[in-house]
Amino acid sequence: MNQAANDLAATDVAAYMSELGVRARSASRALAAAATAAKDAALLAITDDLDGRRDDLISQNRRDLEAGTAKGLDAALLDRLELTPARIDSMIDGLRQIAALTDPVGEIFDLKFRPSGIQVGRMRVPLGVVGIIYESRPNVTADAAALCLKSGNAAVLRGGSEAFLSNQAIAASIQRGLESAGLPTDAVQVVATTDRAVVDQMTAMPESIDVIIPRGGKGLIERISAGARVPVIKHLHGVCHVYVDDEADPHKAFAVAFNAKTQRYGTCNTMETLLVNATIAADFLPGLATAYREKGVELRGCDATREVLGATCAAASEADWDEEYLAPILSIRIVDDIDAAITHITSHGSMHTESIVTENLTKARRFLREVDASSVMVNASTRFADGFEYGLGAEIGISTDKFHARGPVGLEGLTSVKYIVLGDGHIRD
């Protein structure tokens, strides 16, 4: 971004966003027509640039972390903000995976002959300009840019103020990668101001932005969804469950339940409530509770759970069943059977990710069919619910909507379809 644009961003947010939107719309047309080879070349150039500038990335990220600590950001937020060497590796690996994926743009499917002699099918096309509003995790900048680029969409990215320097460092690598591949640098624009007015501007620009994808806290997403004039792909929060059935393998159940909570606390696919069948609770829960306590997890349980675990488990309030903790806190409820488990999930789940541990195939199939969530699992940790683990290379978000995309939003989720008709001079009678 040139100095004039930076100056405009600092003095007139509305004018700055209007100019940014015009440039994004223009770039989206060029990107929609770009060859797969050019898009892949840009992605690989971005990965090389990021790889070669690790020290600068970590330095800028450290400055963000220091500023966040000084502002009193909590541990979960600081964890999401941090760029460790391993997370940089993961970010780079995600970009390379996206480059290796099949380009969805231009794919023709469902092509069928009609009685009139014409062929009717559908073709995948980019959405146009995708606006992403997100908090904390700077790796989202790279993931979102890469997915939009590969799917032929221009991107307008507005990261959280707490990650501003980290995001700008990643944006610089993206710009250099686009330029080296001969693609318009305006195809990916990272907003160069922390002014909160940008969010309202982005959600009121249907002439420039085709869809908004918010990633962040429930308050941010509710605010965006309530006032947006641009379509929104969203999930409000992740209240995820694991149900341990009476026919579960205890070793599998222990591993899944422990990993789903403790592998990482500050993510939307972390288990927040554990449901345990009453038949096995007395045998299963004590050992698992000990492991949780050794990991520093605070337990809150229903009355039946507290009878099993005693004073080591606090009483769960009614509000706990609806809480996305994003912290080392876990609610536990003992339920009579799979019916009670599904009823609880239906009442308190957020339609994000739900898992059952059971060796009974009939129960597993029933859980898959009846539980309404964007990801439903059998004998697996909820932590698998992300684009990288699903083979999407990365994800731009996890949608709990039912339209236009659901679950981890990868390349196909960033495309639309149009009908195509192939004829040979056909006319309608």
Secondary structure, 3 states (H helix, E strand, C coil): CCHHHHHHHHHCHHHHHHHHHHHHHHHHHHHHCCCHHHHHHHHHHHHHHHHHCHHHHHHHHHHHHHHHHHHCCCHHHHHHHCCCHHHHHHHHHHHHHHHHCCCCCCCEEEEEECCCCCEEEEEEEECCEEEEEECCCCHHHHHHHHHHHHCCCEEEEECCHHHHHHHHHHHHHHHHHHHHCCCCHHHEEECCCCCCHHHHHHCCCCCCCCEEEEECCHHHHHHHHHHCCCCECCCCCCCEEEEECCCCCHHHHHHHHHHHHHCCCCCCCCEEEEEEECCCHHHHHHHHHHHHHHCCCEEEECHHHHHHHHHHCEECCHHHHHCCCCCCEEEEEEECCHHHHHHHHHHHCCCCEEEEECCCHHHHHHHHHHCCCCEEEECCCHHHCCCCCCCCCCCCCEECCCCCCCEECCCHHHEEEEEEEECCCCCCC
